[in-house]
Amino acid sequence: MITHQDFRAHNEEARAVWEAYRGGHPVRVPVTLWADPRFFILDEKYNPGERMSFRAYSEDAVLMMDFQLRMAEWERLRVAPCCDHEAGLPDKFVVSVDLQLYYDAGYFGAPVEYRPGQVPDTQPILAGDRRNLLFDRGLPADPLTGWGEVFPRALRLHEAMVERVRRGLTYRLRPVEVGPWNLGTLGPLTLATALRGPELYADFYADPGYVRQLLDFLAEALITRIRTHRRFFGLPEVSDTWAYADDAVQNLSTEMVRELVLPAHRKLKKGLTTAQRISVHLCGDSARDFRLLRDEMGVFSFDTGFPIDFACVRRELGPEVEIVGGPRVMLLHSGSPDEVSAECRRILQSGIMEGRFILREANDLVQGTPLVNLDAMYQAARAFGRYSPSPAWGPRGSFPLPMK
């Protein structure tokens, strides 16, 4: 693991790796990692005795900002040296309102629950005979705030953050900036699952017309929310890139995805971006849908979870499609460095490097993951992820790195 004195050399190598990869002449596989606040809030080492709860973090602007700043410093100094992120203190720190993964359902008024030892989640509001609740309400009168208390609270948190920064907040002698928040979506099917609960999957058989109506309604509302929030943050309402997610597609057959879910995906794409090639995050066993999403949605970057057969995916999709993935998170959490290195070597030598590939954890680091295992993953990429000779795939394209 590198020391502070090595940050410059590390950053120069990482910059060269990304430039070569994005330019279409990669020298080795890039490595990226992701850890969200649960990594710290649910870890006794970083948050002893749960001094900070998810409720407190979610409802207090000062606590949220301070926690994000400490987390960003830790990531820059400890995690970044274990991947191709820029290491060392940044020129400025960026904080933003964090609604975790309850923001989509929370926008529609689903109540947030804070369960001990868990990340925040919501309760279904369309269960049982309430399934038509959203149709009866119609689209929210104020698309900036939606229904319920989640987004009004988020706006208050944002205003408090902006005011604190305006008064001259710094961290480690660096300026602090407040960024935009929740400009994406977890996906229309994943959102419908959160709002309707498990009954939704009976609806696919008993009342597919209701499913179509619900997914179309949600897509329309998501477009309205995202465009309104982009405008609020001074961004173009329609972007030239697009990255989204929809983990729940793994629950359906490819035929059901094509017939009932893709119309909502297409509507989102048409309403939010001019990009032809886009990226998607799909956790779980959803590789059977990758070709469908490539051919009918223009998805050319897949951020994967677990399980996935890298060799099969590469054979099916060809070299131009970017795959992002790697060892499962519990191996990184509980395995030895040798086991992590062996698994990364297996993945890298599976045939996945015959096309665009970024190595990362699959997917979202678990609290308590030892840094030595992250370094083992990085060193495996440096040893076994080199191209010789360098392939020539052409520039990477305009889609962003996949999002969570």
Secondary structure, 3 states (H helix, E strand, C coil): CCCHHHHHHHHHHHHHHHHHHHCCCCCECCECCCCCCHHHHCCCCCCHHHCCCHHHHHHCHHHHHHHHHHHHHHHHHHHHHHCCCCCCCCCCEEECCCCCCCHHHHHECCCEECCCCCCCEECCCCCHHHCCHHHHHCCCCCCCCCECCHHHHHHHHHHHHHHHHHCCCEECCEEEEECCCCCCCCCHHHHHHHHHCCHHHHHHHHCHHHHHHHHHHHHHHHHHHHHHHHHHCCCCCCECCCEEECHHHHHCCHHHHHHHHHHHHHHHHHHHECCCCEEEEECCCCHHHHHHHHHHHCEEEEEECCCCCHHHHHHHHCCCCEEEECCEHHHHHHCCHHHHHHHHHHHHCCCHHHCCEEECCECCCCCCCCHHHHHHHHHHHHHHCECCCCCCCCCCCCCCCCCC
